[in-house]
Amino acid sequence: MSQSQTFEKKLAELNSIVDKMEQPEMGLEESLKLYEKGIALTRECQKIIDQAEQKIAKLLEESS
């Protein structure tokens, strides 16, 4: 699985978590579990973005 597919999958899961948390019948305990999972996914996505930015910067340096 490529990094892009991994990112897209994580982002889709994060969006799903947000949708679930917006439901009024969501209990506190379940909301906290989903929030924790959402924070972890956000960090993973940010790490992938940071790595991509570093690759782009390196490519731009090499092409100059």
NORHU-V639202 format. One record per pair of residues at least 6 apart in sequence whose ideal C-beta (glycine too) atoms are under 7 Angstrom apart, sorted by the first residue. I is the first residue (numbers start at 0). J is the second residue. D is the distance in whole Angstrom. If there is no record, write none. Layout:
# NORHU-V639202
I J D
I J D
This chain:
# NORHU-V639202
2 47 6
5 47 7
6 44 6
6 47 5
9 40 5
9 43 6
9 44 5
10 44 6
12 40 6
13 37 6
13 40 5
13 41 7
13 44 7
16 33 5
16 36 6
16 37 5
19 25 6
19 33 6
20 30 6
20 33 5
